């Protein structure tokens, strides 16, 4: 009998927790919604059931600021791709507990190292010196086309078909890049990938692009060799891809798209964990989104599956992917960096209390500096140091009952939660310009960094005035971009 009562009480507590994470307007909410329950054991295991996640997010989003959007239809499946995290591709299921522990440690530290490189590249490109500051010279080729992706920082992958007949290839998605490229035969220098390297000779639809082509003119700093348009993408740390530009057929879900401009990389260097290349989703004309144009209305939606779950998220193109009921936030355009998706962030909150920091810390300047970028390739959200310190201090003040641990890697605020089944933590919120407030699930801001129960506050100070909303904070939430109308939507669906 006592067991039944305990079970009922636990269910009631969990139900209260699942109703905590909501998007609201700036009006106050009941105080019991200002805290959440973090399940320590499940977070360490990296496993959540779909049912629990759906319950957790059913009330995540207040229906407001809706722009014109369509209900999902059978057409959506035509553009639907499975989205997997790189850890799923690189992990092995046959490991002992000791091996798993060390693999977890290695995976975490490797991810943080990738993240530091990624952020450094974004800062060089988007702050102060602009694109020129991020260029890296590579021998025997002239100028560079600079991408947002740094070596090894590709976090999420999709599988598409390249050529006719289609050859399946894993591709890194990058919301800060404006080019699609794959490694190609003949390959004078290729890194290891999971599928055979694409051979243009085996594709009936492959067509080289001439230097005089209008497509070649759209490439930033294109080169020319033997009458063929050449491209190069450099990532600021020595990794790069270079080769020839071509028109090719891509198979995306059940949709065949002809004459997509892609880079055919004959000389490539980098660590992309088996991926054949990169699928640029940036705001420029040469990204896949830009090239699809009228076919998808400049719209796409993704849901980044939570790290370590072994499950998959989704990437969907087309206006059918824009959900009814999302909370929509205006995109902010930076003419100096049109590839990137900027949003207006006005403040931060902890435990339902807005932190007293200036909105100017998040503002994009007239010169195109600072601002707030949403990025799929950055893991940990970065904030300007004054904003981060106020944010962290507010969180620490409301978690004084939790035992502290030493800092780990880029994190300076960590806790020893070993021996806990669950803990009560304050909510963490983003206040967006125009009213919407996104309150994150606890697992999106307090994350395990080992198997011993060490959890860290998953934010870090930015090395500049640039803020970056990383993929850890985006996990599990459907995020939709309506480029034609200039909005990004949060929810209401989950993965």
HELIX and SHEET records of a PDB file:
HELIX    1   1 UNK A    2  UNK A   18  1                                  17    
HELIX    2   2 UNK A   31  UNK A   34  5                                   4    
HELIX    3   3 UNK A   40  UNK A   45  1                                   6    
HELIX    4   4 UNK A   50  UNK A   57  1                                   8    
HELIX    5   5 UNK A   74  UNK A   79  5                                   6    
HELIX    6   6 UNK A   86  UNK A   90  1                                   5    
HELIX    7   7 UNK A   97  UNK A  126  1                                  30    
HELIX    8   8 UNK A  130  UNK A  134  5                                   5    
HELIX    9   9 UNK A  200  UNK A  202  5                                   3    
HELIX   10  10 UNK A  214  UNK A  218  1                                   5    
HELIX   11  11 UNK A  288  UNK A  292  1                                   5    
HELIX   12  12 UNK A  293  UNK A  295  5                                   3    
HELIX   13  13 UNK A  319  UNK A  321  5                                   3    
HELIX   14  14 UNK A  335  UNK A  337  5                                   3    
HELIX   15  15 UNK A  359  UNK A  362  5                                   4    
HELIX   16  16 UNK A  385  UNK A  397  1                                  13    
HELIX   17  17 UNK A  442  UNK A  444  5                                   3    
HELIX   18  18 UNK A  471  UNK A  474  1                                   4    
SHEET    1   A 2 UNK A  35  UNK A  39  0                                        
SHEET    2   A 2 UNK A 422  UNK A 426 -1                                        
SHEET    1   B13 UNK A 145  UNK A 146  0                                        
SHEET    2   B13 UNK A 228  UNK A 234  1                                        
SHEET    3   B13 UNK A 240  UNK A 252 -1                                        
SHEET    4   B13 UNK A 156  UNK A 162 -1                                        
SHEET    5   B13 UNK A  80  UNK A  85 -1                                        
SHEET    6   B13 UNK A 313  UNK A 317 -1                                        
SHEET    7   B13 UNK A 299  UNK A 303 -1                                        
SHEET    8   B13 UNK A 477  UNK A 482 -1                                        
SHEET    9   B13 UNK A 487  UNK A 494 -1                                        
SHEET   10   B13 UNK A 327  UNK A 332 -1                                        
SHEET   11   B13 UNK A 341  UNK A 343 -1                                        
SHEET   12   B13 UNK A 372  UNK A 374 -1                                        
SHEET   13   B13 UNK A 467  UNK A 469  1                                        
SHEET    1   C 3 UNK A 145  UNK A 146  0                                        
SHEET    2   C 3 UNK A 228  UNK A 234  1                                        
SHEET    3   C 3 UNK A 223  UNK A 225 -1                                        
SHEET    1   D 4 UNK A 145  UNK A 146  0                                        
SHEET    2   D 4 UNK A 228  UNK A 234  1                                        
SHEET    3   D 4 UNK A 240  UNK A 252 -1                                        
SHEET    4   D 4 UNK A 207  UNK A 208 -1                                        
SHEET    1   E 6 UNK A 145  UNK A 146  0                                        
SHEET    2   E 6 UNK A 228  UNK A 234  1                                        
SHEET    3   E 6 UNK A 240  UNK A 252 -1                                        
SHEET    4   E 6 UNK A 255  UNK A 269 -1                                        
SHEET    5   E 6 UNK A 180  UNK A 185  1                                        
SHEET    6   E 6 UNK A 198  UNK A 199  1                                        
SHEET    1   F 6 UNK A 145  UNK A 146  0                                        
SHEET    2   F 6 UNK A 228  UNK A 234  1                                        
SHEET    3   F 6 UNK A 240  UNK A 252 -1                                        
SHEET    4   F 6 UNK A 156  UNK A 162 -1                                        
SHEET    5   F 6 UNK A 167  UNK A 174 -1                                        
SHEET    6   F 6 UNK A 277  UNK A 280  1                                        
SHEET    1   G 4 UNK A 353  UNK A 354  0                                        
SHEET    2   G 4 UNK A 345  UNK A 350 -1                                        
SHEET    3   G 4 UNK A 428  UNK A 432 -1                                        
SHEET    4   G 4 UNK A 437  UNK A 439 -1                                        
SHEET    1   H 2 UNK A 381  UNK A 383  0                                        
SHEET    2   H 2 UNK A 459  UNK A 461  1                                        
SHEET    1   I 4 UNK A 404  UNK A 405  0                                        
SHEET    2   I 4 UNK A 414  UNK A 416 -1                                        
SHEET    3   I 4 UNK A 454  UNK A 457 -1                                        
SHEET    4   I 4 UNK A 446  UNK A 448 -1                                        
END                                                                             
